[in-house]
Amino acid sequence: MAGRHLFKELYVQVILAVIVGVALGAAWPELGVTLKPLGDGFVKLIKMMIAPIVFVTVTLGIGKVGDLRKIGSVGLKALIYFEVLTTVALVIGLVVVNLLQPGAGIHADPKTLDAAAIGQYASGAKALNGVDFVLNIIPASAVDAFAKGDILQVLLVSVLFGVAMSRQGERGTLVLDFLERVSEALFATIGLIMRAAPVGAFGAMAFTIGKYGPDTLLSLGKLMGGVYLTCASFVVLVLGTVARVSGFSLWRLLKLIKEELWLVLGTSSSEAALPRLMEKLEAAGCPRSIVGLVVPTGYSFNLDGTAIYLTMAAVFVAQATDTPLTLGHQLTLLAVLLLTSKGAAAVTGAGFITLAATLSSLDVVPVAGLALLLGVDRFMSEARAITNLIGNAVATLAVTRWERAAEDTGSSVWTPRSVLAPGAAPDRDQ
């Protein structure tokens, strides 16, 4: 009976689906490739719900807070946190790739690499600059933001609408009560979609293994192993330290979001877990206003796993093409990545576009060297996405802790609920 109950757990179903997907992709690669629509379809189902969920969550969070200075305080704390943690991730990636030297010995000639294969990423990089990024946050219309599903654009519309509702008094309360009911309906819909998660994870994993195969893993295994090891170390050491300082258990947090972690592993998309992550963080004791601001913003600005990958991939290309990089070059690389890693937030193929933009600006490492990464990039996306997901969960709890500490008047400073720390936290308004 216990075993039968266990199989009803979503994360167990996703684990089994991933295992079966790997086995099928390895045994029948051609069949595995044809199953790609299963994974794509599930991710699209989740993505179609992200914009309305972000809108109602942020609007309700801001509209019911009343004190707009709190919103500004949360935003400032979150941005400072994002910048510090992203910088730490970039530095760690740079140190590890220099120690491991995963590209040494490949001796690839840039002239013989398939530059056409990365042409779309290189062309996208030409239009990547700070001004365009800022202007892109402003949608052509409120409807356009939802039609494109751009998280930052939806966030801007949501913040403005929430602020307006908070200033409307009684009339605003009527709208917020309606949105509360809409929010319940949206999360109920997510619950229905999540029943298809095992099917999506199965299809995505079967495609990945069938398309790229184990041979690709072996050829660039050192780089892959380095990225996974670095991401895992970052989670345990850096994010674990942030968790301890903020008064909650990282291990308990990972147990809380285990379903989302397995879902990200299967689909290679951290966005697939965004709605459920927001829901669980609220249940863990984070105010809706903080969850609504920190999580969507973090999906664009707090990409710890992506930051680790970017520095390691850029230096890997230099090592593989026998391109010497001085300390000055690497420090410049670090500085450029601090900017470009934010600039490609809403662009399809952001990882490669960011790398192309960075290598082009350095004009030292050949951009054609990115062709070496095309086959194995898909396998490293899981490590990036999982690290990004954990990083945003930790960021939300940490910002909540700091915000509660700043507000404390001597009665009770926020502590997470019993799912994250021993002892139940006192009840408080959402």
Phi, psi and omega in degrees: 000319180297320180294322179295321178295323181297322182290347176278346179289134184298318184294328177292318178298319180293318178302311180298321180296320178297315180298314180295322179297318178297314181297316180294317180297325179285322183280319182229078184305317182296320177293320179301319180297323182290346182272004180307320180301334179296313179292315181298318182296318179295315179298322178294323177299318179292315183298328181293342181264346187295312183301309179295326179292316177299319182298308183291324181294312181292316181299315178294319181298314181285316183299328183266351178288314179087308182273105184289341177295330177296321180297316178297322179296317179298314181299317180294315178299317181296315181295320177297315179300313181302314184294318180295311183293322178295320178297316178300317180297318178298317181295316180299315178300320180294318180294313184295316182294331176286329179283317183282328182052055184294337182268352182295134177095353179282321176052050179280137177268115182306331182290336182264355181280155182279087181292332181295331182295335180251013182302319182295326180286321179295320179292324177294328182291332182296330182267008185269106175211166186299320182296314179299322181297314180295315180295330181292339179291334180269115182285159176297328174203164179299322180293323181298323179300317180285326180295320180276340181070024179286116187299317182293322178294316178297322179297318179298312179300319182295315180299313180298317180292320178297318177298317180298318180294324180293340181262000184267352179066230185298320180295322177294326179298322179298317179293318181295322177297321177296316180295331176299317178293321178298319179301316179298320179293320180296316181289330174294323177295319177300321178301321177293316181296324183296342176295339179269003183303316179300322179294316179296317180295320178299310182295318181294317181288321177298320178296313183301311181291318180294323183285314188255332172070165181292338181298321179296323180297320182291321185291326180238032184298328182293319177294315179300312180300321179296318180295313180297316181296318181294316178298317180296318179295322179297317180297312184290313187275307185283303181292328175297321177294316177301319180296314180298316180297326183274357173086027175221164184267123177297320181298317178294325177296316180297323177294323180296321185253025184299324179297318180293323180295316179293325178296318178295320178300318183286323186259348183061023181229117178288337179295333180298338182257359187300310183299315181292326178298315179298319181296316183289326179293324174296318180295332180280355175115005179276135178298146181301325181296324179284316178302315182295331179271314189287315185294307179297320178295321180297331179293346176250328188248344184242066183255076185297315180296320178295321179298317178300314181298319185298313181292319181293320181292319181296314180288327176302315179300318178297316180295318183292331181261012179056039177264115181290135176241119177282171176300323178297318178299317183290325176292322176296318177303316180298315181295318181293319181294331176300331179267309186291334179293339176270329188291338183258019188305318187253018184256136177297136183071036189303321183300311181288324178296318178297316178297317180298317179297319182292311181294325178294320181290328178287323181057033177238310179273129182295127180297329180301339180296343178296338179300335178295335187264350188303316184289322187266349184302322182299323182286335179273346182294331178298315180297317179297312185294318180295317179296319177299317181297311180297319180300321180286327175294314179297319180300318181296316179293321180294315179297321176300316179299314181293320181294318178294321179296321180292329182274345190303134179247015178106357182269295181205127175272143183303136168227149181294160180291174189300341178293340182244340182212149179300137179088139180283140178280153178296146176296151178204165182292144176275000000 
